Amino acid sequence: MAQSLNDGDDFWERTGGDHSQVEQRPLVEASELAGLGPIRLLYVPAADEKIEGLRTVPIADWVRHALKSRSGLDDDAYWLEAFTRLGLGPDALTVVIDDGRMTEAARVWFMLQYFGLPAAVLNGGVDALDMSPQQAPEYIGQLVLVPGSGSVGLRDRNTLKDELDRVQIFDARTQAEYRGEDLKGNSRGGHLPGARNLSHADLLDGTRLKQAATIARMLDETGLDGDEPIVSHCNGGGRAALAALAAMVSGRSSVSVYYLSFADWAADESCPIHRQF
């Protein structure tokens, strides 16, 4: 929960200096940063650029490594080392920032929160950051990750196959991908049985996520019931994470991400795919 500029210190004392003990909103505004208590700013680059004063995520390495495991986040030792190298910990809120696409910031936010680290995405990307807020130093304690302890869960292919009739699939790809016209390099195209399509681009107003009420209405119109579990996916993780972020912002409470997404699904011939012409 965001605090005012005047009560941030008191908030920090009440929580014992551990952001993991309080419920965090997944999206924050630049104007709120000074009142959130201790924070660390984490930048996810589009290429190899760096922003002075911001820790930089080696996102290409993270994406490649995720593809090597069953769910994308199975190698606890790898992620522990990766987060430790960046100085992240439960003592401060990690605010993730990208170049305004929002998908890469959402991807990293999803990973951090999945392992129990307090994290949020900065709405609007780096251009929204009009000040250089004070940041917490590197975490010096022994970092402990708790897989699956975040508010947004993780699904792998086999789990999702078994529960297709019990969850709602939020397909955040383009309509052309959903219909099977754009294969994105996959051997098969189309969509998961029963999937509802709402492109991630429709969730954005430029570089900003749309208002919660607007997103909630869009999800309702798409047929994604607010009372039933939602599993989001795209083709490779980033758009799926943004869809999950949007669902949480809109007030959905049971949200998970099929991180390896349609590329993983299409590669398994035993996984059913529907096409729409």
Buried (B, 14 or more C-beta within 10 A) or exposed (E): EBBEEEEBEEBBEEEEBEBBEEEBBBBBEBEBBBBBBBBBBBBBBEEEEEBEEBBBBBBEEBBEBBEEBEBBBBBEEBBBEBBBEBBBBBBBBBBBBBBBBBBBBBBBBBBBBBBBBBBBBBBBBBEBBEEEBEBBEBBEEEBEBEBEEBBBBBBBBEBBBEEBEEBBBBBBBBBEBBBBBBBBEBEBBBBBEEBBBBBBEBBBEEBBBBEBEBBBEBBEEBEBEBEEBBBBBBBBBBBBBBBBBBBBBBEBEBBBBBBBBBBBBBEEEEBEBEEEE
